Amino acid sequence: MEWLEELLAPENLLALLGVVVTVGGLSYERLIPGRKRIGYRVQMDTLIDDNTHHGPVHQRLRMLENTPDLAGASLVLLRIENDGFRSIDADDYITAPSTEHRGLTATFPNRTVRDVAVTEPSHPDLLRHLPRNGNEANPGLIFHGDEISLPRVPLNRGDHFKLLVLLTGAGTDREPHVVGRIREGRIRNNEKFRRPSNRMLGLIGSLLLLLVLQPAGFQLLREDPLPQGCAGGALTVVGSTAFQPVMKDLDAAYEDDCPGAHITVDARGSGRGTSKLKSAGEAAKGQFPPYLALSDGRQGIGDPKLKEHLTALSVYAVVVNRQVRISNLSLTDLRKLYSGEISNWNQLDGGPDLPVRLVSRDGKSGTRGVFENRVLGGKAEPSRTSENCRTRKFENEKVVRCELDGTDDVLKTVAGIPGAIGYAELRRAARSGGIQLLRLDGQEPAVDAVRDDAYPFWEPEYAYTYGSPPPNSLTSKFLDYMAGDTGRNLMEKHGHLPCSAADNQKACQRAYVSTSSGHNSDP
């Protein structure tokens, strides 16, 4: 990263070190020593009599002209606060047995305390600990001579109160001070540790921020901003082979529209895709994994970490080798083919004398799951009996049945083996040579037939993420792109019904309700 290299350049490091040392020096006394700390400061110390020896009359309050025994009277406003990082309990005050109720002592040198009042507590409960007329358990405020004894007041972080003190005597040339001891802490005069002004702190902070952001800022100026709706980074799309052509086109379109994005489509079946997604999520250890899994039907059942997004309705077709010369099958006859009751096509009206060869997908295939649920009525296909899709491994097997990894493999094999029958995504099947698409119970496989709920071989297509994608992540932006105009057009081009299209909303909602049973989904 160029901006990081610029930041680590010697001249920038020296400048950064200078700012850090400056801020550290100013902050050390304010922030570091003593996690428990009571601070005090004198906010007012003024004469209030009319003795002109101490200055012009108009500079002082003339409150006590009828009280000659208070000559030289003064008022002091003393603020006491917990400005440390931890709360202070009554037991934190360290006192001698003879003064166990005394927490702090405020001293006013060369003056006599005549009266004291507590004012401006940070919360009213503090007044309960500072009564004027206390008792044996809590004597409260006690003043005598030049001292005020304060009880052991619990102070949460940030708590404060003020003492308004009336005094006599000529000791205004010496500052009041507060003493005491607290465990793991200290008492200090904040007047001697004034923090820098807000203006100075703001200036230092701005300089530090500019120094840190300067390289990155220049780098951003040199790079073109991403278009709206785009995000950079890498994303791997796994899962459905039936939906693979759509995702490859979407990948290319998004990368053209959004430079800086790199999307890889690695489709190896719905089950394998969701397994890969879960493995990536677990390996990310709390971070969001850049994986998106497409599935023909639901795959995340029982896993709350998988978040599903209803994307489209996919249409499928049953296909046969052209030598079969049959264009329509009832669901009843189709199920007999897959149960082994019909093992030769000549057992059907108009069928040739060819053995039935079932070309199927493996157990990780979402398309196979759709076929079993939608066409076979929830029954599983028979076991694999062939390695080459032509002959049985054992003569006593009822059917010839093989399993292949992908949609294209199934279509090529059906086209090349007489008597073969299989199933695949509609658009890819329609573009393949050497095969015949079958009507089921007289209904042709078509998008409109699925929209009208007239054709049985279809399934919702789900996009899975491991948790909810961050709003500005490539995964989130790509999902939005799939639901946008480009995504809708590409899905329709490949023979799917995009659920973001208004005409398909009713069919998608019907599909969602029919397959929903409390999963983590976005309809």
N, C-alpha and C positions, 0 to 999 in steps of 0.2 A: 504493500500500500504506500503510494507516493507521499500522501499527507503525513503518514507516521514517520517516514524517513526524514521529511523536512522538519518535523517536530523534534526529532532526535539529533538534528544537526548541532554541532558544538555551540554555535552562537546562540541558538534558541534555548539550549539547555542551560547556558550561563544566565541568560535573561530570566528563564523560569526559576532557576535557583535563587536569583536575587529577589524576585517577588515573593517566593515561598519563605525565605529568611525574614524578609520585612514583615510579612503577615504573621509568621510564627513568633517573632519577637514581640509584636504588638499584642498578640493573643495569649502568650504564655501565662502571664500573671493573671489574666482575666479568666482563662478557661481551664488551665491544667491543674495547678496545685489544689489539693483538697477537694474531694468529691462532696464533702459536707462543708458548708461554709455559711457563716452569718456575716453579712456586710452592714455597715452603717454609714450614714453621711449626714452632716448638718445642713439642712436646707434653708434655715433662717436663724440668725442670731443678731437681734437688734435691741437697742435701748428704747424704752417706752415712757420714761419720765420726762419732765420738762426742765431738767438741769442743763442750763446753757453752757456749762463747762465742757459738756460732751458734744457740742455741736449746735448748729442753728435749730431753733425750735421746730421749723417747718419740715425738718427731715425725720422727726420722730412722732410717735403717737402721743397725744396729750390725754391719756386715760386716767392718770393717777394723781392729778393735781390736788385732790382733796385727801390723799393718803400719804402724809409726810413720812411715815415709817418705811415706805417703799422707795426711798430715794435711790436712784441708780438702778431701778428695776429694768429687767430685760426679759425678752421672750426668745426661747429657742425651740425650733421645730426639728426634731431628730427622727430620721427614718431608719427603721431596722427591718432587714429583709433576709430571706433565705435565697441567696443568689448562687448556690452551688448546684450540683447535679443530683443530689439525693435528698429525700425528706429527713427531717430532724425530729426525733421523738423526745419525750420528756426525759427518758433514761439516757439520752445521748449527752446530756449536760453533766460535766464532772464537777462535783461540789464536795466541800468538806462536811463532816457529820453535823457540825454546828450551824451550817448554812445550807442544809439539804434542800430547802425550798427555793433557794436563790439560784437562778440560772445565769443572769447577766447583771453587771453593775455599770451604770452610766455615771460618770464623774464630770463635774463642772468646776474646775479649779478656781479657788478664790471667790466663789459665789455660794450663795445659800439658796437651796431649793425651797420655794414657798408654796408651790402647788404644781400639779401635773395632771394631764388629761390624755386619754388615748383617742386618737382620731384617725380616720381614713383606713380602717382595717381592710385587708383584701377580701375578707368575708366575715360576716357578723359573729361566727363561732369563736373567733379569736378573742372577742371581748369577754367571753366566759372565763378565759384563763388570765384576764388582766383586770380583776375587780378593784374598785377603789377601796372598799371596805371588805377585806377578806376574812377568812376564818383560820383556825389552826391548821386545817388540811391544806389550805391555799391562801396564804397571807395576802396575795395580790401584790399591787404596787406599794412599796414602802420607801419613803424618802426621809432622809435625815442629813442635816448639814449640806455638804456639797454632793451627796450621792443619792441615786435612785436605784433600789434593788428590784429587779424584774424576776418574776417566777420562771420556772422552766416551761416555756411556752412551746408546744409542738408546732412545727412550721413545715408545711409541705413545700415542695419546690415552687418557688415564685411567690410564696406568702410574704406579706409585709404589713406593717402598721407604723404609725407615727406617734411620737410623744410631743405634746405641746407643753413646754415647761416654763413656769413663771419663776424668775430668780431675782435676787438682790445681791449687790456687791459690785465691786469694780474689777471683775476678773475677765472681762470680755476680750482681753488681749491674749488669753490662753484658750485653746480650742477644747471643747468637750471631747471625751473619749469613752469608749465602751470596752469592757474587759470581761473575760470569761473563758471557759474551756469546754470543748466538745470533742467527743471521741471521733477519731479519724477525720478531724477537720480543724477549722481555725476561725477566729474572729478577726475581721480586718476593717480598716477605714477605707471605704471605696473612694473617698476624695483623693487618696494617694495613688489610686489605681484607675484613674479615669480611662474609659475606653476611648479609642479614636472617634472623632465625630462621624456622623453618618455620611457626610460628604466625603471625608477621607476614606472611609471603608468602601464607599461606593466607587471611588476613583481606583483604589487598589483592586477591587473585584473586577472592575471593567478592564483594567490592564491585564489581569491574569486571564480573563475570559478571551480577550483579543489574542493574547499570546498563544493560548491553547487552540483556538479555532482558526487562527490565521492560515496554517497549512491546509486544513480541510476546506476552508473557504475558497482559497485559490484553486484547489482541486475541483470544487463544485463549479466554479466559474469556467473552468476549462472544459467541463463535461456538459453535454446537452441534457436538459432535464428529461425525465421519462414522460411519455405522453400520458394523458389522463386515462385512468383505468388500467395502467400497466404497473408491473413490479419486476424487478430484476431478480437474479438468483437462478437456482437450479431446482427442477422438479422431476420426479420419476413417476410415470403413470404405468401401473401394472394391472393385471386382471384379465377381463373378458377378451377372448379372441374374436368373438362375434362383433364386438364394438371397436375392435382395433382400427379398422379403416377410418372410422369417424375421428378417433383420437389422433391418428397420424395427420389427418388433414387439419384438425384443430391445432395441433402442435405447430405445423408449418405456418398457419395463418397467424397464430399468436406471436410467434417469433418474428414474423415480418412486421407486425403492427407494433411490437414491443421489443426493440433492440435491448440487449442485456439480459433477456430471459433465455434459459436453456432448458428445454423439456425433452425428456427421453421416454419413448413408449416401449415398454417391454412386456407385451401381453403373452401370458402363458397359462391362461385359464383363471376363472373367477376364484376358485378355492385357493389356488396358489397365490393369487394376488392379495387376497385378504390376509393370508398367512404371512406373506412378505411385509405387508403393512404393519401387522401386529409386532413382528420381530423388530422392525425399524423403530416403532414407537417405544418398545421396551428398552431398546438399546440407547434411545435418546435421553433416558433418565430425567424425565420432567420437561424436556424441551419438545417443541413441535417438530415432528419428522416431515421432511419435504417429500411425502409420498401421497399418491392418490390411487385408489384401487377401484376399478370398474367391475361390476358384478351383474351377471344375468340372474336376477332375483336376489333375495336376501341371503347374505352370508354372515352377518354380524350378530346373529341371534345369541343372546345371553352374554354378550360382551359390552358392558356399558361404556367402554372407552372408544368403541367404534361409533363414529357419528355418520349416519347415512343421509344422502341427499338424493331424492327422487329426480331423475334426470330425463328419462324418455321411456317410451314403450317400444320394445323391440319385437319384430315380427319374424317368425321362423317358418320353414317349409320342410316337409318330408319329400325326399328326392329318391328316385330309382334310376338304375341304369336304363338306357334307351331300349335295350333289347327286351325289357320286361313288357313294354307296350300296354301299360295300364296307366290311366290318367286320373282315376278316382278310387278312393278306398273309404269304406266306412270305418269309424273308430273301432267298431267291434272286430272287423277283419284285421285291422292293423294290430290290435292287441293280441289276436291269435298268432300273428306272425312272430311277435316278440315273446310269446309264451311257448312257442314250439309246436302249437297245434297245427299250424300250416307251415310246412317245411319246403314245399315246392310250389312255384307260382301256378302250375297247372291245376291246383286245387281251387283256384279262383276263376270265375267266369272270364274267359278271354285271355287267361294267363298262359305264358309259354312254359315248355318243359325245362325249367331251370331251377336249380336249388336256390332257396332263399339264403342270402348272405347278409347278415346284419353288421353294418359298419358303424360303430358307435364311438363315443368319446369316453375318456377315462373318468374315474370317480371324482377328480378335482374340477371337472368341467361344470360351469354354471348352465351351459346349454343342455347338457344331459339331464341336469336336475329339472329344468323346465319341461323337457320332453316327458320325463317320468311323471311329473305332477300334472301337467296339462293334457297330455295325450294318452298316457298309459293309466290314467286314473289313480295316480299315487303309488302304483306298483313299480318295483325296481326291475331294471333289465336283468336278463339272465346272466350267468357268469361267462367270462371270456372262455371261448373254446378253440380259438384259432390264433396263430401268430401271423399268418400271411393273408388273412381275410378270404381265403379260397377253400381251405380244407380244415376238417376238424382234427384236433390233436388226438382224440379217441373216437372210435367208430360208434360207440354207444351214446354219444352226445346227440341231443335232439336237433340243435341248430348250429350253424356256423356263425360265430360272433367274434369279432375282433374289436380292439380299443385303440384309438389314435389320439394324439395330443392336441391337434388343432383343427380349425374349421376347414382350411384349405386342404389339409391331408384327407379329411373325410370326403370332400367333393372330388378330389382327384381319384381317390380309390373307388368310389361309387361309379365314376365315369369309366374306369378301366376294367371293372370286373363284372361280367354278365351275371344278372340275378341279384346284384347288390342293392341294398336299400340303406339310407341314412337320413340325417337331418342336419340343417344348417341355417344360418341367418338368411333371410329372404333375399336381400339384394345381391349378396355374393353368390347365392345359389342360382339366381336368375341370370347372372352373367357368366356362369360356368357352362362349358360345352359337354356334350356326351351324356347329359342327365335329363330326366323328366321331372317337373314339379307336380306333385299330386294334389288334387282337391281332396278335402276331408269332409265326408258326408255331403258332397256336392258343392262345398264352398271353396272357392279359390283363395289361396293365400294372398292377402292384399292389405294395405294400410287402412283403406276405408272400411274393410270388413272388421278389422280390430277396433277401429273407432266406433263402429256401430254395434260392437259386441256380438258379431255373427261368426267369427272365426276363432277356434279354440287355442291355436298354437302361438302364444305370445307371452311376454313377461316384462314387468317393469325393470328398467335398467337403473341401478343405483351406483352412485359415486360415494366411496367411503373415505373418511379421513380419520386419523387417530386423534380424537378430541376435536374441538372447534378450532378451525384455522385462525391465526391472528388476522385482524382486519386488513392490514396492508401487506400481507404475505403474498408470495407468488401463488400459493395454493388457493387463497381466497379470491384473488383477482382472476385466476384461471377459471374457477367455478362460476364467477360472474360472467366471464366471457362465454362460457358454454351456454349460459342462459340468455345471452344477448342475441342480436340479429345474426351475427356470423355463425354462432353455434347452432341456432335454429335452422339456418339454411343448409349447413353441412349435414346435420342429422336428417333432414328431409331428403337431401340428395342421396343419402345412403339407405333410405327406406325405413327410417325410424320416425316415431311420433314424439317430437320434443315437448316436454311437459310445460315449458314456458310459453308455448304458442296458445293463443286464446281458443282456437278450434279444438285443441286437445285437452283442455282443462277438465272437462267432464269425464272423459275416458281415463285420464290419469288419476283423478280423484276416486273414481270407481275402483281402479286397480290398487290404489293405495289402501283404501278401506278393506278390500278383499284380502289383502296380504298383511295388514297391520295387526299386530297383537302386542302392543306395548313396547315397541322398539324405539331406539334413540334416532328418530328420523325427522327430516324436514320435507313435508309434502310439497 
